[in-house]
Amino acid sequence: MLTKSLTIIAEHHQYFKNDGDDVIQGLKQTPKNLPPKYFYDDRGSELFEQICELPEYYPTRTEAWILRQYADEIAQITGKSELIELGSGSSTKTIFLLDAYQKKSSLCKYVPIDVSGGILKASVLKLQKKYPNLSINGLVGTYEQALIKLASNASLSRIIFFLGSSIGNFNPQESERFLQQVADALNPGDYFLLGLDLQKPKDILEAAYNDNQGVTSAFNLNMLSHLNWRFKGNFDLNLFTHQAIYNQADAQIEMYLHCQKSHWVSLEALDCKVFLEAGESILTEISRKFDLENIQKELEVQGLKTIKTWTDPKQWFGLILCQA
């Protein structure tokens, strides 16, 4: 019996209310920072989908090429599984995997998970038309919320996949904690498929995050709009500019909002007021770039043994299939 549904893991307003503390903490620090999860209201998710189509932004099309080439092999190795995708967005690249599993009659259920309820609902409805016999259960929530829920409901053989090198948005400590949570959500013999942006020349990386059309700039600035809406804020977007730089020492892109004029900002719902100096910067995202050999060692520590890796001809992007 086919099903299609959308489940709210936690009430969206409550999730942001509870987590507003991280906004206060980030704005009170020196230098200032904001958590990248606040990129993803519905408008932010739409802008990110546009970023994925930009000529400078190689990760999406490169990862899609790998999936197109090797999805059948992935389905062959893993067999019949419940497919769970963290940060599914529009599920555009996922179609290669869904097609591969369907060809082998080994697809029983797809669980897309995203913090943006709007884009998730649209994705579920679109996929249900393409795969009318597929059971789809979309979950709205954070990675942490989803993995806790999954860990308490691990009855089916499953493969969790985390594409787009989204793990690069975590610092090393956060990444370690995330991989522990993934391992906890898997039974022995289950699989984890991880997409990774690999290290490459600085000019290629910086161009990907400073596109000529200004879409990434709009995406970065939209975080402030999101905070204004969520927390009754008064950020003036005209007083900030976007820049992304590559930190060679830490092998990571760093995305900033630079303040152009000294002014006060208040977030009424958080009872938070912050003074921003002209020239001061807010770090909104890191995007770490990986070495395949090193990340496999990190996975091994969490009990996730590498079964196989795939890359594109330029070795710009990689996929790692692990087994618990």
C-alpha positions in Angstrom: 0.0 0.0 0.0 1.6 3.3 -1.1 1.7 6.2 1.2 2.7 9.8 1.0 3.0 12.0 4.1 4.8 14.9 5.7 5.6 14.7 9.4 6.8 17.6 11.6 9.4 16.2 13.9 9.2 19.3 16.2 7.0 22.3 15.8 8.9 24.7 13.6 8.4 27.8 15.7 9.4 25.8 18.9 12.5 24.5 17.3 13.6 28.1 16.4 12.5 29.4 19.8 14.7 26.9 21.6 17.6 27.4 19.3 17.6 31.2 19.4 20.2 30.9 22.1 22.8 30.1 19.4 22.0 33.4 17.6 22.5 35.3 20.8 25.8 33.5 21.5 27.1 33.9 18.0 26.3 37.7 17.9 27.9 38.3 21.3 31.2 36.6 20.4 34.2 38.2 18.8 34.4 37.6 16.0 30.7 37.2 15.4 29.1 34.2 13.8 25.6 32.9 12.9 24.6 29.2 12.5 24.2 28.2 8.8 20.9 26.4 9.6 19.3 29.8 9.5 19.9 30.0 5.7 17.1 27.6 5.2 13.7 29.2 5.4 11.7 28.6 2.2 13.2 31.5 0.4 16.7 30.4 1.4 16.0 26.9 0.1 14.8 28.4 -3.2 18.0 30.5 -3.5 20.2 27.5 -2.8 18.5 25.5 -5.6 19.4 28.5 -7.9 23.0 28.3 -6.7 23.1 24.7 -7.7 22.4 25.7 -11.3 25.1 28.4 -11.5 28.0 27.8 -13.9 30.6 28.5 -11.2 29.1 26.1 -8.7 30.5 22.8 -9.7 29.6 20.6 -6.6 26.0 19.8 -7.6 26.6 18.9 -11.2 29.8 17.0 -10.4 28.1 14.9 -7.7 25.1 14.4 -10.0 27.5 13.0 -12.7 29.0 10.5 -10.1 25.5 9.4 -9.1 24.4 9.1 -12.7 27.4 6.8 -13.4 27.4 4.7 -10.3 23.8 4.7 -8.8 23.2 1.2 -10.2 26.4 -0.1 -8.5 25.3 1.5 -5.2 21.9 -0.2 -5.5 23.5 -3.5 -6.3 25.8 -3.4 -3.3 23.2 -2.3 -0.7 20.2 -4.3 -1.9 16.7 -3.7 -0.7 16.7 -0.8 1.7 14.8 2.0 3.2 16.4 5.2 1.7 16.8 8.1 4.2 18.1 11.4 2.9 19.4 14.1 5.3 18.9 17.6 3.9 17.0 16.4 0.9 16.0 19.8 -0.5 14.4 19.3 -3.9 15.7 15.7 -4.1 17.0 16.4 -7.6 20.1 14.3 -7.5 18.3 11.6 -5.5 16.3 10.6 -8.6 19.4 8.8 -9.9 19.4 6.6 -6.8 15.6 6.1 -6.8 15.7 5.0 -10.4 18.5 2.6 -9.7 16.8 0.9 -6.8 13.5 0.8 -8.6 15.1 -0.9 -11.6 16.3 -3.7 -9.2 13.0 -3.8 -7.4 14.9 -3.2 -4.2 13.3 0.1 -3.1 10.8 -0.1 -0.3 10.6 3.4 1.2 12.1 6.9 0.8 12.3 9.2 3.7 13.4 12.8 2.7 14.3 15.0 5.7 14.7 18.8 5.5 14.4 21.8 7.8 12.3 23.7 5.1 8.8 22.4 5.2 7.8 24.3 2.0 10.4 22.8 -0.3 10.0 19.3 1.3 6.3 19.3 0.7 6.8 20.3 -2.9 9.4 17.7 -3.4 7.3 14.9 -1.9 4.3 15.8 -4.2 6.6 15.9 -7.2 8.2 12.6 -6.4 4.9 10.9 -5.8 3.8 11.7 -9.3 7.1 10.2 -10.7 7.0 7.2 -8.4 3.3 6.4 -7.8 4.1 3.1 -6.1 6.7 4.4 -3.8 6.1 4.9 -0.1 7.4 8.4 0.8 7.4 9.9 4.3 8.9 13.4 4.5 10.2 14.6 7.8 10.5 18.3 8.7 13.3 18.9 11.2 17.0 19.3 11.8 19.6 16.5 11.2 19.9 16.0 15.0 16.1 15.7 15.5 15.8 13.3 12.5 18.7 11.0 13.6 17.3 10.8 17.2 14.0 9.8 15.8 15.6 7.3 13.4 17.7 5.7 16.1 14.5 4.8 18.0 12.9 3.3 15.0 15.5 1.1 13.3 13.5 -1.9 12.2 14.1 -1.9 8.5 17.4 -2.4 6.6 18.4 1.2 5.7 20.8 3.4 3.9 21.2 7.0 5.1 22.7 9.3 2.6 24.0 12.8 3.1 24.8 14.5 -0.2 26.2 17.8 -1.4 29.2 17.8 1.0 26.9 19.3 3.6 29.1 17.7 6.3 31.6 20.4 5.3 29.4 22.9 7.1 30.4 21.3 10.4 33.6 22.0 12.2 35.6 18.9 13.2 34.0 18.5 16.6 30.5 18.9 15.1 31.4 16.5 12.3 32.5 13.9 14.8 29.3 14.2 16.8 27.2 14.0 13.6 28.9 10.8 12.5 28.3 9.3 15.9 24.6 10.1 15.5 24.5 8.5 12.1 26.2 5.4 13.4 23.6 5.2 16.2 20.8 5.4 13.7 22.1 2.3 11.8 21.9 -1.3 12.6 24.9 -3.6 11.9 25.0 -4.2 8.1 23.2 -0.9 7.3 24.8 1.7 5.0 25.8 5.3 4.9 26.5 7.2 1.6 28.4 10.5 2.1 29.1 13.1 -0.6 32.3 15.1 -0.2 33.8 18.2 -1.9 37.5 17.5 -2.3 40.4 19.9 -2.0 41.3 21.9 -5.2 42.8 25.2 -6.3 41.7 28.4 -4.5 40.5 30.2 -7.6 38.0 27.5 -8.4 36.7 27.3 -4.9 36.3 31.1 -4.4 34.5 31.5 -7.7 32.0 28.9 -6.7 30.9 30.9 -3.7 31.2 34.4 -5.2 29.1 34.0 -8.4 28.8 36.8 -11.0 25.0 36.8 -10.8 25.0 37.5 -7.1 22.8 34.6 -6.1 25.1 33.5 -3.4 25.2 37.0 -2.0 21.3 37.0 -1.9 21.4 33.7 -0.2 23.8 34.9 2.4 21.9 38.1 3.0 18.6 36.2 3.2 19.8 34.8 6.5 19.2 38.2 8.0 15.7 38.4 6.6 15.0 35.0 8.1 16.3 36.2 11.5 14.2 39.4 11.2 11.1 37.2 10.6 11.8 34.6 13.2 12.9 36.8 16.0 11.3 40.2 15.3 14.6 41.6 14.2 15.6 44.8 12.4 18.6 43.9 10.4 19.0 46.3 7.4 20.3 44.2 4.5 21.5 47.3 2.7 24.1 47.7 5.4 25.9 44.4 4.7 27.8 42.9 1.8 28.7 39.3 1.0 32.2 37.7 0.6 33.5 34.2 0.6 37.2 33.4 1.0 39.2 30.2 1.0 41.2 29.6 4.2 44.1 27.4 2.9 45.4 26.5 6.3 42.1 25.0 7.4 41.0 23.8 3.9 37.7 25.6 4.2 35.6 28.2 2.5 34.5 30.9 4.9 31.4 33.0 4.1 31.0 36.4 5.7 28.6 39.3 5.9 30.6 42.5 6.2 29.0 45.4 8.1 29.3 48.7 6.1 28.1 51.1 8.8 28.2 51.1 12.6 24.7 50.6 14.0 22.6 48.8 16.6 20.6 45.6 15.8 17.8 44.2 18.0 16.1 40.9 18.0 13.0 41.6 20.0 11.8 38.0 20.4 15.2 37.1 21.9 15.6 40.2 24.0 18.9 40.7 22.3 20.5 44.0 21.2 23.9 44.1 19.5 26.2 46.9 18.3 27.9 46.3 15.0 31.0 48.3 14.0 31.7 49.4 10.5 34.1 46.9 8.9 33.0 44.1 11.4 32.3 40.7 9.9 29.8 38.0 10.7 30.9 34.4 9.8 27.8 32.7 8.4 29.2 29.4 7.0 32.2 27.3 6.7 32.5 24.7 3.9 35.4 22.3 4.6 37.1 20.6 1.7 38.2 17.0 2.2 40.9 14.5 1.6 39.3 11.1 0.9 41.8 9.1 2.8 41.6 11.2 5.9 37.7 11.2 6.1 37.7 7.4 5.7 39.8 7.2 8.9 37.3 9.4 10.7 34.4 7.2 9.5 36.2 4.1 10.7 36.5 5.5 14.2 32.7 5.7 14.3 32.3 2.1 13.2 31.5 3.1 9.6 33.7 1.0 7.4 34.3 2.1 3.8 33.0 -0.3 1.2 33.8 1.7 -1.9 34.5 5.2 -3.1 33.7 7.0 -6.4 35.0 10.2 -7.9 34.7 12.2 -11.1 37.5 12.3 -13.7 38.9 15.6 -12.2 38.7 14.2 -8.7 36.8 17.3 -7.6 34.1 15.5 -5.7 33.8 12.1 -4.0 31.2 9.6 -2.8 31.9 7.2 0.1 29.7 4.2 0.8 30.2 2.9 4.3 28.7 0.0 6.2 27.9 -0.1 10.0 
